[in-house]
């Protein structure tokens, strides 16, 4: 995949991830280009966005909502991207997480 397409798709995924501000800045574009240059699969980045969003949304029903701010940078996801690159998890797990996130966000 060409860098331009990779960056566009990655930033579209970032912008629509629950908990993000929905705005793409220059540092986000630079990080996306760096991920492409490193050869990080787009699917791994999308899975990392999903995993991080699911972790932020997951909490006990009895617990008060955590004081989480809006994510304003793709760099927030960097540690999770690195984690996903080493996880031996099936694609079905990330599909499950996407379904759970969709259910949760549509209920709000």
N, C-alpha and C positions, 0 to 999 in steps of 0.2 A: 504494500500500500504506500502511496506517495505521502510525503510528510504533510502536505497541505490537507489531504483528506483525513489523515490520522488526527491531526491537530483539530480540525473542524469537528470530527465525530467525538473526540475526547472532550472538547470544550462544550459541545451540546449535551453530552452525558453529565458533565460536571454541573452545568447551569440548571439542569432539571432534577438534580439530586435533592431530595428533601433535606432541609436544614441549611441549604446554601442561599446566598443572597440573590442568585440568578444573574449576576453581573460578571462578565469576564474582563479581567484587566491584563495589561501587558505582561506582568510577571507570570500570570497563568499561561499565557501563550508561549512564553519562553520555557517554562517547565514542561509543557506539553511537547514542544519541539525537542527538548532534551530527552524526554522519555522515548520519543521516536528514534532519536539518534542512538540511544542505548539499546534499542531493539526490544523494549518492553512491549509485550503483546497488548493490543488494545483491549482484548477480553480481560486480561489481568487487571487493567486499570478500572474497567467497568465493574468488575467483581469487587475491587477494593472500595469503590464508591458505594456499592450496595452494602458491603459488610459494615463500613463505617456508619452509614445511615441507619442500618438495622440496629447497631449497637446503641446509637443515640436515641432511637425510638423505644428500645426495649427497657422496660422497668416494671417493677412490681405494681400491681393494680392499686395496692394500698399506699404506695409511696407517693409523696408529692412530686410534681414534675421537677426534674433537675433544672438548675439555673443555667441552661445552655444557651450561649449566644449564637447568632447567625454565623455560619461559616463564610468568610469573605475571601478565601484564597485556596487555590488548588493545592498549595503547599501543605495545608492541613492534612491532606490525605497521603502525603509521602510515606510516613511510617507504615500505613496500612497497605499501600502498594507494595512496599518491600516485603511485608508479611505475607501477602497473598502470593507473591512469587515463590515462596517457600512452602506454602500449604499444600498438603496432599488431599485436597478436597475435590469431590466430584462436581461437575457443572450442575447437577441436579440440586445440590445444596444452594447454590446461588440463585437458581430459578425459584426455589422455595422461598428464599429471603425476599426476592423481588415481589412474589405474590403476597407475602406477609406485609411488606411495606405498602403495597398498593391497597390492601385491605385496610390497613391502619390509617393511611392518609385520606382514603375516601370516606372513612367514618368520622373524620374531624370536621 
